[in-house]
Amino acid sequence: MTTTKKLRLGPLPTTTTVKLTFTCPASLKADLDRYAALHAQTYGESVDAVTLIPHMLEAFMAGDRGFKKRL
């Protein structure tokens, strides 16, 4: 029997969006695609890397104590 651990990035909320374009290394894109596949498997909701990126950045910034101290 296998148990699935929850991912650090949980189910995605519904939000208002603004379009932003950025460039990343091919290896990062491949990792993002793999994470998206694992996220879909874990939460049963198909999602692509482009959808995950803003949520990942938001989680990163929320956990950055140095950034929070300067707000």
N, C-alpha and C positions, 0 to 999 in steps of 0.2 A: 504494500500500500504506500502510495506517495502522498505527501502533503505539500500543497502549494503555499509558499510564503507570499504574503502580500508584498507588492513592490513599494518602494519609497514614494513613488508617484501614484496616488490612489485614483479612483474613478474621476473622470474629468467633469468639471462643472460647466454649465452653459453660461457664456459671457458675451459681451459686446466686443467686437474685434476691430483692429486697425491693421492694415496690410504693411508688412515690413519685409524687406528682402536682404538676405545676407549670404555670404560665401563661406563654405567650410571645406576642410579636407575630405577627400573621398572616404577615408577610413572612418571619420566621424559620421558621415552620412550612412555608411554601412552599419555602424553601431546603433545609430538612431533607428534604422529600419529593423534591426534585430530587436531592439527594445520595444518598438511598436508592435511587433509580432507577439512578443512575450506579454505585453500589456493586453492585447486583444485576447490572448489565450487565458490570461488570469481573470479578466473582468467580463469576458464574453461580449465585448463591443469592439467591432472593427474600427481601427484608428490608424492613421498614417503618421510618419515622423513629423510632417509639417504641423499637424494638429498638436502633437506632444510638445514641441519646442517651447511655445510660450508658457506652458504649465511648468516645464522643467526650469525655465529661467525664473519664473515667479517663485518656485520652491527654493531655488538656489539663493535668490536675493532675500527671501524671508528668513533664511537660516544664516545669513551673513551678519555676524554680530558687529563687525567694524562698520558696515554700511548702516545698520540700524542705529548705532550710537551717533552717527553724524546727521541723522534726519532731524 
